[in-house]
Amino acid sequence: MSDRTGGRYDGIKAVRNISYLIRYNGGMNEVLLNHAFPNKKNLQIVQGDITIEKVDAIVNAANSQLAHGGGVAWAISRRGGEIIQRESKAWVEKHGEVSHTEPAYTSGGNLPCRYVIHAVGPVWGDGDEDKKLADAVTGSLRVAAQLELASVSLPAISTGIFGFPKERAARIIFSSIETYLTQNADSSLTDVRLILYGQADAELYLSFWREYKK
Ligand code: APR
């Protein structure tokens, strides 16, 4: 085919196709950054939907009652099937309300992960939010290690319905993950993926990471 680009037409078309493939990505989540710590543990920043993560466990941004009515909790519960809400209810009946420091866990139901770890982040305005968020993140990683898992994906806990400011949350989430991975070299946990929903959030967290690592 002749074109007015002097033979560059196919190249331009190919680039367009590649960028379409990256955007569409076959319904897969996209790794934007992989950071390997000196002890070979990895933190990945990923754009996508946590409910399709093929990892040992995903973390849910839950409330203390494990009533999964909105946000990512609702998405996890809907895709995972009613077993997730049923097991969550049973957990609360047995152990009481879930605290920031001690996340609960259930099976993954129909999700491609084995477990869902239900972490309770702080509601912005409740007081001592930074510590409560750090506790929720660290607690999730500790539960994953107690279950002897290697990979876990977590969302940006508390930054949706609970209203925690994103940049402040990003620093706490990054530092909690880094501290846990570097201080627990012997744990089974090797891969932690932070899943950001939507391109805007993903780009925001990527730039927060670069700031954080300066
Ligand atoms: N995959 C990844 N992240 C997601 C997804 C998804 N499918 N859906 C939403 N998110 C993101 C949001 O964009 C937000 O950044 O998860 C983050 C946490 O948002 P929320 O789900 O609102 O969680 P949180 O702010 O911790 O509020 C918890 O909301 O759903 C209820 O039962 C939950 O009462 C609890 C409260």
Residues whose N, C-alpha, C, O or C-beta is under 5 A from the ligand:
A	BS01	APR	G48 D49 I50 T51 A61 A62 N63 A67 H68 G69 G70 G71 V72 A73 W74 A75 G121 P155 A156 I157 S158 T159 G160 I161 F162 G163 I195 L196 Y197
